[in-house]
Amino acid sequence: MKTLKLYQIDAFAEKLFTGNPAAVCVLDSWLDEDLMQKIAMENNLAETAFVVHSGDQYQIRWFTPELEVDLCGHATLASAYVLFQYYNHESDLIRFQSERSGHLTVRREASGELTLDFPVDQLKEVPINEEITIALGAEPLSMYKGKTDYVLIYRNQEEITSMQPNFFLLDKIDARGIIVTAPGNEVDFVSRFFAPSCGIPEDPVTGSAHTSLTPYWAKSLGKENMLAKQLSQRGGTLKCALRGDRVLITGKAKPYLRGEIML
């Protein structure tokens, strides 16, 4: 019987049972893709990250219960936490390489927080999609399309909080996810993220969505450093900074479990 170590980490979490839980498997070499997908399905979390040490960096891939995705922020932050805490990574910087998203880094701050360094997402304004509007039950001020997601801009935090999407209708939209966002009452901006087509009706905290949100709100608010909250049931806080064509996303992580997968 072969066993694999499995870690579950709450990412962008101030305390346990908040933020976004991600599973992490650190491998000696890549497993068959079908097996990684089955493990992610069995874990039934928004994402499971698989990591392989390669020279002075780590290769990384991310799977939802239904498919492999191009980029996942919270599972990358969780993977870095695992490497720092349980694999004795010596420096305060971890370099990841993704075939789908290129070069990514995570830095351990003196505060113990972790900072993701991700490529910025380029947004293009598009006509407001009636199908998405009907599915969300709320008309946005404007709408944008990024690499994989739609971003819909609303007037205030209350519109985001009260939204009750029709996930059956959202599942028919040709996109990884739908991001809804507005100015925050106590933070710079708030958001929610819906991705039923990936098997995730609502993601608790979505690091990758903030590669789209950060440049938009930096331009809209006229500031490069911002505080954001994702208004899911679990909730999560993210410090976001725009640095040219990169986005820095900082948050905390809390360990939930360590175990073994028996294959």
N, C-alpha and C positions, 0 to 999 in steps of 0.2 A: 504493500500500500504506500502510495506517495502522499506526502503532506505538504501543504503550503501555508506559510504564516499569513494571517489576515488581521488587519487593524481597522477599527472603525473610529473615525475622528469627527467631532463636531467642529466645522470650520466657520469662521466669522462669528464665533460664539463668545459671549462674555461669560457664560456659565454653561454647565452641562444641560442638555436637552433644549438648547437654543441653537441658532445658526443652522447650517446645512450639513447633515451627516454624509460622510463619504467613506467608502471602503478602499483600502490600499493593500496591494500585494506587491512585494519586492521580490523579483525573480532573478535567478541566475541566467536564464535565457528565455526567449519568448516562447510562450505556449502557443498551441494551435489557436487560430483566431476563433474558431467555433467554440472551443473550450472556454476562452476568455468571455465570450458572449454568454455562455451558459452560467458561468460563475456570476457575472453581473446580473443575470436574470434571477438567479437563486438569492443573491444578496437583496435584490428588490429595493435598492436605494437609487437616488437620482443618478449617481455615478459611482462606478468602481474604477480606480486608477491602477494600471499595471506599470511597473517601473523596472528597468534593467540597467545596471551599472555598465558604462561604456567609456573607458579611458578616464578623462577628468570631468565627465558629465554623466547624465542619466537620460536614457531614452524613456519616453512616457507616452502612454495611450489611455484613452478614456472611453468607457462604455456605459450607456444607460441600460436598463433592462431589455431594450429592444434593438439598439444599434450603437455603432461606434460614432463618436462626435469629433468635430475638428478641434475644439478647445473647451476646457473646463477649468474655471478658476478655483472653485472651492476644493475640488479633488487634487489640484496641483498644490494648493496650500496645505492640505492634509498630508500629501505625499512628502512634502518638505518637512513637516512636523515629525513624521515617522522617521525619516532619515536622520534628522538632528537628534531625536530622543532615543532611538533604538538601534541605529546603525553607526553611531559615533562619527558622523560627518564632522571633520575637524574645523573647517573654516566657517565663516558666517554667511557664505554665499553658496547656493546650490545652482548649478547650471543644468537645465533640462533641454532636450532637443525633441521636437515633435515633427514627424514627417508632414503633418497637416498644418501646423502653425509656426514652425520654425524655432528660433532660439528664444527660450524663456528663462528667467531667473527668479529665485526667491532668496531674499536677504533676511537674516535674523537680526532684529533690532535690539538695542540695549534694553529696551523695555520688555523684551520677550515676544513682542508682536512680530509677525511675518509680513514681508512686503513682496507682492508679485510685481514683476516687470514684464508687461505684455505689449504686443503691438496694438496701436490704435485701430479701431474699426472706422472705415470711411462710410459716412452716411450720405444718402442721396434723398432729397425730398421727393415724395411720390404723391399722386392723388389719393385722397382718403378712400379706402376700400370699404364699400358698403357691407360686404359679407363679414368683414372683421368687426365693423361697427355694430352690426346686428348681433353678432356673437358675444360682444362685450357688453352690449346694452347701454353704451354711452358714446356720444359723438366727441371725437378729439378736436383740438385746435388745429393740429397738423400731424403729418405722418411721414416717416422716413423708412428707408430700407438699407440695412447693412449687409454684411457678407452672408449672414445666415438668418437674421431676425428682422422683424418689423418693430419700429419704435413709434409709439403713439403718445403725443404730448397733450396733457390735460391741464386744467386751470388751477386745481388745488388738491391738497392731500386728501380731503374728504371724498372727492370723486374716486380716487384710487382705493381708499379703504372700503368704500361701500360697493365696489364693483362685484357683480356676481355673474361670471362668464358662463356661457353655454358651451361646455367643453366638447359636446358632440359636434357642434358647428365649427369650433376652433380647430378640431382635429382635421377638418377638410382643407385648412389653409396650407398652401405650399410654402412652408418656412419651418426652420427649426423651432422658433418660438416667437411669442408676441410679448413685447415689453411695453408696459404702460407706466408713465412717469409724470410727475408734477413737482412744483416747488414744495418744500417741506415746511411744516410749522416750526419745528425745533432744529431741523438740519437743513442743508442746502437743497437737497432734493430727495424724493422718495420714489419707490418703484415697486412693481410686482412683475413676475415673469411666468408666462403660461406656455407649456410645451407638450400638449397632449399627443402630438404626432410622434414624440420621442418616448412616450410612456410616462410622462411627468405632467399631470394636470397643472399643478402649481409648484414651482421649485422654491424651496424655502429661502435660499440666498444664492444669487448667481453672479459669481465673480466675472465671468466672461461678458455678461450683459453690460458691465460697467466699462468695458472697452468702447462701447457705443455711447453709453450715457455720459461718461466723463467729458469727452470732447464737445458734446452738445451743450451740456450745462456750463462748461468752462467758457464757451463763447457767449451763451445766453446771460450768464451772471457776471461775466467779466472778471473771473478769478480762476487761478490754476489749482488751488488747494481747496478741497471741499469735503464735507462730511455727508454721508448718505445712509439711508436706511431702506431695507427691503421689508415691506409690510406684509409678509406672510404670517401664518399663525405662529410659527416658531420665531420669526424675526431675526434680523442680523444688522450689524453696524459695519460700515466700510469707510475707511479714509481713502479718498481718491485724489490723485494729482496728475495733471497733464504735463508731460515733458516732451515737447516736440511731437514725434511720431510714436511715442511710447506712453503707456498709462501705468502709473504706480497705484496698486491697490493693497491697502494694509488692513490686517485684521488679526484676531486671536484664534487659537485653536485649543480644544479640550478633548482629551482622550476618553473614549467610551469603553472600548473593549479590545482585547488581544485574544486571538484564537488560532485554530488550525483548520484548514480545509482538507478533508480526507478523500483523496481521489483513487 
